[in-house]
Amino acid sequence: MESLHLTENRESDSLADQVRNAIIWRSGSQIIAQLVQWGATFLVIRILAPADYGLFAMTQVVILFLNMLNGYGLASGLIQQSDVTERQIRQLFGMMLIVNAVLATVQLLLAPVAAAYYRQPIVGQMLQVQALLYLTTPFMALAYALLSRSMDFRAQAKVNIYASIASASAALGGALAGMGVWTLVVAPLVMFTVRAIGMTVVARSFIWPVFDFRGAGHLARYGGLMAIGQLFWFVESQADVFIAGRSLDPHWLGIYTTSLFLTQIFVSKVVPPLNEVAFSAYARLQHDSEAVANAFARSIRVIMTAALPFYVGLAVTAEPLVLTMLGAKWAEAVPIVRLLACAMPLLTLQVLLPPACDAKGRPGISVQNGATGAVLLTIAYLVGINWGVIGLATSWLVAYPVYLSISLWRSLPVIGVSARALLGSIMPPMMAALGMGLVVAMIAAALPPLPVALQLIILVATGSMVYVGWLGVFAKGLIGEIVAIVRRQPLPATA
């Protein structure tokens, strides 16, 4: 019994080390990759016009809709399985090749329909070129599944950095060459191509596909459930652009979508790689309910400790931030950024729920939550658009509290975490972030007229000191936990 206990402890320690290494490589590389991309993106935003981003957002509605079915749900099914055979891997590759060939064809057929709906002929031309993206997906998804099963995020990290550098170079080159909106089409094509080649090389996924799918029904079923959940997520995330694209001109749609880009930087760029690591770790722990619950509560604490000051800071520094990062021609985005930043903590909590439920073999929970969000948010957007872009942004604040409450009610019992424990994880960073926001707002009001860049530096520096100081006084245990994670020290059990 003692030897068995020691073996279990070693396995637990090994998994903890793997998770830490995965987080460091996956999130660390994501930060490096995103710094490269953000630097190029903000330069490109200053060169291009808001209307260019409005047109690009119109194409993204179609692309993201079809990408819900692009094979990553099948890849997740492979990750979730305890054991896989070579034949199943080859079957997965065959499925993804067929699926993505069909999706590319469908996009070509939908291109003129989308152009007619938005009354923008160039949207159809952009979609026809963007159909090339589907050629890369099977290779990326297969390699991602194989590397994630072994929790080898180091290799993925290196590829992501190279792909980001290539994409950023293409974006800057296109913008400086006067390509306009086509810059936004070419850059993702370059990134996906480099990523597909690099991932295939590092995963050594040079295999022949199998198109005989007998015995692969479980993969298809799991991938189908994941795809349905993603389909509802698509409605949640793109219904506003779909509705606004018909009601607003490209300029105002560009203002709105760029405001979304700014406020969603954390939840769309930092959280997804952490969720990938979390899904792999939860899948390894799925038969130990207490371990999953502890890991989930800890991830909430750590992620919200970083997310909350970011969002509160965005809300209180929106004006100098927008004027400094984007330029004066984007000044109309300031009130929209303020409104959306207040809703983003709710969105962040929402996206942290699916990995835990999915890894425990309950993807149906995510599907139900997604359906709820699709209905609530679509209704809110349809009502809000009557008051223009401000009404559209306000609809987030109206609908998301209701949506998140319903999702937590469904998900927390499956994960094994109580509402009180969840609130206990969030409360320390939330109080610190609100205190920081109050101090920063008071200082912003008291500052004399200064260059906006200098204002932003003063406010960010002050906010950082207030936030860290607050945690140091009132939440020393939280700081100790984060330090322990970084130093790979043993972590205490979570209640």
N, C-alpha and C positions, 0 to 999 in steps of 0.2 A: 504493500500500500504506500509506503514511504517513497519507494522508487517511482511509483506511478505519479505521486504528488509532485515529485521533483521534475519528472518529465513534463507534466502539465505546466509547471511554472516556467520551465525552459521554453516550451512552445509559446506560452503567453508573452514572455519577455522577447522571444524572437519576433512575434507578430508586432509587438509594440515598437521594436526597433525598425521593422519593415515599414510600419505606418509613419514613424517619425521621418525616416529616410525618404519615403514617398512624398510626404508633405513638403519636406525641404526641397526635393528635386522638382516636384510637380508645381507647387505654388511658387517656389523660388524662381524656377525657370519662367513661369508665367509672368512673374513680376518683371524679369529682365526682358522677356519678349514683348510685354505690353509697354514697357518704358520706351523700347525702340519704336513700336507701332504708334504709341501715343504722341511721341515727339513728332513723327512724320504726320500723324493724323491732324494734330493741331496746326501744323504748318500748312497742310493741305486745306483745312477748313478756312484759314485766313486767305487763301488764294481763290478757292472756289466760291460760288454764290449759294445762298440758301436754297434757291430753286433747284440746283444740282442735287442737293441732298433730299429734296422733296421727291424728285423723279426717281432717285435710287431707292427711296423707301417704298415707292409704289411697286417696284420689281421685287422687293424683298417679301412682300405679302405672298406672291406666287411661289417664290423659291422656298420660303420657310414652310409653306403649306405642303409642298411636295417632299421637302426634306424630312417631314415627320415619318415618311415611309422608306427612308433611304438605306435601311439595314443596320443602323446602330442599335435598334431594339433587339435585333437578332444577335448582335455582338454581345449585348448585355446578358442575353440568355446563356451564351457560352461562358461568360464570366461567372454567372451565378451557379452553374453546375459544379458539383463536387469533382467529377471525373469526366474527361472528354477523350474521344478517340480521334485518330488522324482522319478517318472517314467523315466524322462529324465536322471537323474543321474544313475539309474540302467541300462538304455539302453547304456549309455556311457561305463559303466563297462563291459557290455556284448560285445560291439564292440571291446574294447581293449583286452579282453581275446581271442577273435577269431583272431584278427589281429596279436597278438604276438605269438600265437600258430603256425600260418602260417609262420611268419617270422623265428621262430626257425627251422621249417622244411626246409625252403628254405636255411637257412645258413648251415644246415647239408648237403644238396645236393650240395651247392656251394663250400664246403670245399676242395674236391679233385680238383676242377677246379682251384681254387685260388692257390693251391699248385703247380699245373702244370704250371700255368702262371708265377709264380715267380721262378719256378724251386727249390723250397724249401719244401720238404715233411713235415717238422715239422709245417709249416704254416697251413696245413690241420688239423693236430691233435689239434693245438691250437684253431682253429675255432670251432671244434666239442665241446670242453669243454666250450668255450665262449657262445655257444648257450643257456646255462643255464641262461644267463643274462635276457632273454626275460620273464622268469617266474616272475621276480620282477617288470617289467615295469607297468603292469596294476594297481597294488596296489599303486605304487609311483605316477603315473599320475592322478589317481582318487583323492587321498588325496591332491595332489598339487593343483588340480582345485578347490576343496572345500575350502581349506585354503586360496588360492589366491583370491577367490571371496569375502571373508570377510577381506582380507588384513591382515590375521593373519600370519605374517612372524616370529613371536617370536617362535611359536611351531616348525616351519620348521627349524629355526636356531639351536635349541637345538638338533634336530635329526641329522642335518648335521654335527655338531661338534662330536657327538658320532660316526657317520659313518666314519668320517675322522680319528678319533683316531683308530678305528678298522682296517681300511684299511692301515694306516701307520704302525701299529703293524704287520699286515700280511706281508707287503712289506719288512720291516726290517728283520723279522724273516725268510722269504723265502730267501732273499739275503744272510744272514749270514749262513743259512743252506746249501747253495750251490745249490739252485734250478735253478739258471740261469734265462733264459727267462721265465720260468714258474712262477717266482715271479710276473711278469707283468700281468699274467693271473689271478692269485689267488687274488691279492689285489683288483681289481675292483669287483670281485665276492663277496668278503666279504663286501665291501662298499655298493653295491647295495642291498644286502640281509638285512643288518642292517637298511639301509634307508627305504626299503619297509616295514619292520616290524614296525619301529618307526613312520613313516608317517601315517600308517594305524591306529596305536594306538592313536596318538594325534589328528587326524582328525575324529576319531570315524567312519571311513568309513567301518564298518562291515555290508555290504549289500549283498543281493543276486542279481546276474546279471539278466537282462531281455534280451532275445534273439529275441524278437519280436520288430523289429526296425521301425514299422509303426509310422509315426509322428516325426521321428528323422532325416528326410532328411536334414533339415537346419544344424544340427550338422555335418552330413557327408559331406555336400557341403563345409562348412567353413573349416572343418578339411582337406578336400581334397585340397583346395586351399593352405592352410598352408603347407601341405605335398609337394605339387608341388614346392612351394617356397623353402622349405628345401632341396628338391631334387637338385635344381639348386645350393643352397648353398653347398651341398655335392660336386658337380662337382668343384665349386670354390676352396673348401678347401682341396680336396683330389686328384685332377687331378695331382698335382705335385708329390705326393707320388706314385700314380698309374703309372705314366710315368717313374719316377726315379727308382721305384722298379724293373723295367724290364731292365733298362740301367745301374744302379749302383749296386755294390755289397752291402751286408748287412752292412759292415763297413761304407761306405760313406753315405749310406742312413741313418744310425744311427747318423752320424755326422750332416747331414742336418736336420733331424727331431728333434734332441735335440737342435740345434740352434733355430729352430722354437719354441720349448717349452720355451726357455729362453726369446725370444723376444715377445712371445705372452702371457706371464704370465698375464699382465694387461688386455689385451682385452679378453682373454679366461677365466680368473678367477675372475676379479673384475667387469668387465662390465656386464656379463650375469645376476648376481643377481640384479644389478641396473636396467637392462632392464625388468626383471620380475616385479619389483615394478612399473616401468614406464608404462608398458602395463596395469597393473591393474588400475593405476591412470588415464591414458589416456582414458581407457574404461569408467570410471566413468564420465569423462569430455567430452565425444565424441560429445555431442550436443552443447557444448560451444567452438566454434572454436578459439576464442581469448584466452581462458584459455589454450587450448591445445598448441597453438603457444607459449604462454608465458612459459609454463612448459617445452616445448622442448628446447627453446633458453636457458633457465636457466640450464637445464641438460647438454647441450653442454658446457656451460661455466665452470660449476663445474667439469665435468668429464675430459675435456681437460686440465684444470688447474693441475690435477693430472697426466694425461697421458703423456703430452708433455715432462716434465722434466725426466720422467722415460725413454722414448724412446731415447731422446737426450743423457741422461746419459749412457744408454746402448751402444750407438754408440761410445762415446769417452772413455769409460772405458772397452771396450770389452776384451782386453787382460788380465788385472789383474782380471777382474770379472770371466772370464772362468777358468783361472788357479787357482783361489782361490776356486770357488764354485764347479768346476767339476774335477779339477786335470790336471796334465800335459798330460795325455793320450788323452785329449780332445782339445789340443792346435790347432788342424786343424780347429776347429769351429770358431776361432776368426774372420777371414775376413767375414765369412758367417753371423755371428751375427751382424757385423757392417752394412752390406748391408741390412739385413732384418729389423733391428731397424729403418732404415730411411723410410721404407715403412709402418710401423705399425701405425703411426698417421692416415694415409689414411684409413686403415682397421678399426680403431676404429670409425671414423666418419661414415663409411659405415654401421657398425652393429648397430649404434644408430638410423638409419632411420626406419627399419621395425616396431618397437613397435608402433610408432606414426601413421604410415599409417594403420597398421593392426587394431589398436584400433578404428580408425575412420571408420571401415568397408570397407577399401580399400586394402585387402590383395593382390589383383591383381597387385598393384604397386610393391610390394616386389617380386612377381613372375617375372614380367618383368625385374626388376633390376637383379634378380638372373640369368635369362637367359642371359642377357648381360654379366655379369661377367663370367658365365660358358664358353661362347664362347671366350671372350677376353683373359682370363687367361689361358685357355687350349692352345690356339694358342701360347701365350707367352712362356708357359712351353715347348711345343714341339720344339720351336725354341731354347730356352735357354739351354735345356739339351745337345745340340750339343757341348757346351763348358763346360760340366761337372757340378759339384755342384755349382761352382761360377756363371756360366751362368744361372742356375736354380734360384739362389737367385737374380741375377740381373733382371730377367724377372719380378719380383714383382715391381721393380721401374719403369719399362717401361709400364706395363699394368695398374697398379692401379690408376694413375692420370686420365687416360681416363675413366676407369670404374666408379670412384667416381663422375667425372663431369657429366656423363650421369645420374647416379642415383640421384644426387642432382637436376638436371634439371626436372626429373619426380616427385620427392618426395616433394620438398619444396612448390610448389603450393598447394598440398593436405594438408600439415601440416599447411600452412598459414604463413610461415616465408620467408622473402626475402633473396636473396643471400648476400646483404649488411649487413643485421642483423646477418646472420650466421658468416660472416667474422668478424664483430664487436665483436662477442662472442669469437672467436678463437684468434684474434690478440694479446690481452694483454699477455696471457700465452705463445703464440708462440714466441713473441719477448723476453720475459723473459727466455724461455728455450734455444733459440739460443744464447743469451748473456751468459747464464750459460755455454753452450757447448763450446763457444769460450774461456772463461776463464779457464775452466777445461782442455781443450786441450793444452793451453799454459803452464799451471802448470805441466801437465803430461810430456811435452817435456823438461821442465827445471829441473825436479826432478833428483837427483842423483840415482845410483843403490840402490834399497831398496827391502826388501821382498815384494812379490806381494800383500800379505794381507795388509801390511802397506800402500802400494801405493793406494790400493782400498779405505781404510779408509780415507786417506788424500783427495783423489779426491771426494769421496762422501760427506764428510763434507764440503769441499770448495764449491762444486756445490750447496748443499742445502742452504748454507748461501747466495750465490750470487743470487739464484733464489728467495728466500723469500725477500731478500733485494730489488731486482729489482721490485717485485710486490708491496712492501711497498712504494716505491718511485713513480712508474709510474702507478700503478693500485690499489690504495687504495679502490676504490669502489668495486672491485672484492673481495678483502679480507673481506670487510665489509659484502658483500652478503653471503660469506661462513660462517662467524661468526654468522650471523643472522640465517642461516639454522640450525647450530649446537645448538644455544641458543633458537630456536623456536620463534624468534622474527618475527614480520610482515615483509614481503618482498615487495619491491616496484614493481609496474607493469612493465612489459617488453614491450618495443616498438616493 
